[in-house]
Each structure stands twice: as C-alpha cells, then as structure tokens.
Amino acid sequence: MSGSLDMTAVLAQARHNLAVIGATRRLTVDLLKGHTLAQVNRTPAGFSNNLIWNAAHLAPSMHSVVFRRNSASDQEMAVMAYCAPPEDQIAEYSKGTRPTGEVDQAFVDRICAQLHDQAWFDALRPEFLLPERYTTWTTMWGVELLDAAEGLNYINMHEGMHFGVCLGLRKALAA
C-alpha cells in the first residue's frame, strides 16, 4: 500500500479476502469429507501430493505469510482468537514439503476443524494491517507483499490454487 492509508478500506478489503478464504476452506473440508481415509492419503500418478497434504498446507502457509511476517505476538494472536498451527504441522506441510506417509482419521478431523476455525476472521484489528509491522516478502511469482493485507490477498489466491489442485486430485482418484 502506498500513500496515506484509508484503514477502513484496508480493513474492509482484508475482511472480504477472509470471507473468500473461509468459503474456499469450507469447500476444501467438504471435499475431504467426501473421500475415504485411503483416498485422502493416496497420491495419484502425475501428482506430487494428495488431498490431505493440500488441506494441511493451508494453515502453515497463512501463518507464515500473514502472522510470522507481521511479527504477531502470542498475546495479539490470543486477543484475535487466532490459533497457530502446531510446529510439527508447519514443519511437515510448509512450502517445499511432500507427503511422508499416511495420516490417520484423527489427523484429517483435526485439519477439518482447523480449517473451520474462523473466529479470528471477525476479530481482525486495523493495527494488525499496518505496513510498518510487516517484513516484506517477494512471492515465487515475483510479487512483493508489503503488509498483512496484501498477504491476505495472496493467501486468497494461494488457497484457491490448492483447492483447484484438490479438484484435479478428486478427478484422478475417481479414475
């Protein structure tokens, strides 16, 4: 964001992105629930990951792009009712990782609950979106993100892309 900030507009845009992210996450959960445990664990030929990897990858990505780069403190995350993904999930499902084995139904259920946990969406505070808080970052597509609001915009696209991969996986699993 350049120039003077209209924080009302910035917050409105961030909340709009969160609404789209929430809808995409609900569709992802529905897709997961429509498959057996064996199917969510299966990596079809031609793919490098599976349904559960794509779903479990979403929270660590948002945490990295929006919260870590924004220097969010534990106290601030608690005030917003944001629950960070566990460190083992961050390590196993961040960018550059691949499925390392099968997960159990309890893990699938945990990921579905995590993706449904959107309480913090309504608790997002304008001060969280200030550019001076954010460690700028250039995505793999060469787009520089300057603040958490731009991070949410990126996550919106990112989660939609992974949902699209899940749709391709669903088709491959049905074949």
N, C-alpha and C positions, 0 to 999 in steps of 0.2 A: 504494500500500500504506500502510495506516495502522497505528498502534500499533507494538508490537515485532515485529520481523521473524523469522520462522522460516525461515532461509536454506536449510535442507534442503528445506522445502516449496516455497519460491520457485524453487529450482534444479530441483526435480522438475517443477514446472508449466512452467517455461521449456523444459526438455528435451522434455516432452510436446508443447508447441507446435511445437518444432523437428521432431519426428517427423511431425506433421501437415503442416507446411510441406514437409518432404522428400518425403512421399507426393504432395502436390499438385504439386510440381515434377517428380517422375518422370512423373506423368500429363501434365503440360504438354509435357515433352520427347517423350513417346510420341506425343502429338497432332501436334506439329511434324513429327516424323519420318514421320508417316503422310500428309504432304502434299508436293506438289512445291514447288520454289522459287517458281514463278509463283503458286501458291495461297497460300503464306505471305506473299507480298508484296501480294496483292490485298486491297483494302478494298471489301467488298460494299456495295451500295446500302443506305442506312439505318444504316451503321456509320461511326464516325469514325476507326477504326484497324483494324489487321489482326493476324493471328496472331503475326507476329514482333515487332510493337510490344508486344503484351501480354506476351510472354515476356521481351523485353529490358527491359521496365519493372520487372520484379520485383526484380532485384538493386539498381538505384539506389534504389528505394523502401525496401528493407530497410536499405541503407547509411545513408540519411538518417534514418530513424525509429529505428534501433537503435544505429548506430555513431556517426554525427556528433552526434546529440543526447546521446550518452553520453560525449562527449569522449574517444573511444578513440584512443590514440596509435598511431603506426605500429608501435612496439615491441610494444605489447599485442596488436594485431591479428596480428602475426607469431607471437607466442607461442601464440595460439589457432589459428594456421594459417588465418586469415581472409584472403581475397584480395579487396580492394576492387575494385569495377568501375572500368574506366578512366574518366577525366574526360570523354572525348567521349561515352561511353555515358550517363553521368549527365546531361550537358547535353542530349542528344538524346532521352532516354527517361524523363525525370522527369515528375512531375505537370504537366499543362497542355500537354504537347507532343503532336504528332501526327506520323504518318509523313511524311517529307520526300522520300522516293524509295525506290527498290528497293534491297535489300541483296543481297549475293552469298552463295553457299553457304558460303563460309568464315566469314562472319558468323553464319549460322544455326548452323553447327557450334560456333563459339565460345560462343554463347549456350547451346546444349545442354550443353556441357562445364561452363560456369559454373553452370548450374542443378544439374548432377550433383555439383559440388564441395561436399560437405557435411562435410568433415573437421572443420571448426571446430565443428560441432554437438556433438561429443563433448568438445571442449576448452573449452567454455564454463565460465568460472570464477565462483564465487559473488560475488566482489567486483565483477564486471562488472555485477551486478544491483542494486547499492546505489542507493537513490533519490537520495542527495546528489550523485551523479555526473551525473544526467540533467537536461537542460534541458526542463522540462515543455512540453507542446505540446497544443493542442486540435485535434482532427481536424475535417474538414469536416462531420462529423455532430454536432459539439458535445461530443464525449467527450474529457475531459482525460486525457492519458497522463502518469504521474508518474515512471516509471522504465523501464529497458530490458525488464524482464519484461512490463510492460504493453504496451510497444512490440512485443514478440514476439507477444503475444496479438492485437494489432491487425493485425500483418503476416499472421498466420494467416488472419484473416478477409479481408484485402485480397487475398492470393494466391488464396484460394478464389473470391472475386468475379471476379478476372481469368480464372481457369480457366473459370468459368461463361460469361464473355464469349467465351472461345475456343470453347466448345461451341456457342454461338449462331453464331459465325463459321463453324465447321465445317459447320453445317447450311445456312447461307446459301451457302457455297462449293459444296455438293453440289447446290443447286437449279439 
